[in-house]
Amino acid sequence: TAATGLAPDALPNSLPDYLEQVEREIILRALAQTQFNRTQAAQLLGISFRQLRYQMQKLDIQAPDT
């Protein structure tokens, strides 16, 4: 897809890296949509708050300083 830079039939060189990139992009989009409200973002994504918090730590996604 255009968002991930792959041609439609191309396979990623590294599936874990590719999935991490896709996951990071989707989580960031959900957080942006909810003004970084992690509870609402988790609900949008159909995961628990704890799962979202874990994924944010794993993917090194930081909430902007307020």
Number of C-alpha atoms within 10 A of each C-alpha: 9 7 8 12 9 12 10 8 7 9 10 14 8 9 10 10 11 15 13 15 14 14 15 18 14 13 22 18 14 20 20 13 13 15 13 17 13 21 16 17 23 20 13 15 14 11 12 16 16 12 12 19 15 12 16 18 11 11 14 10 13 10 13 7 4 3
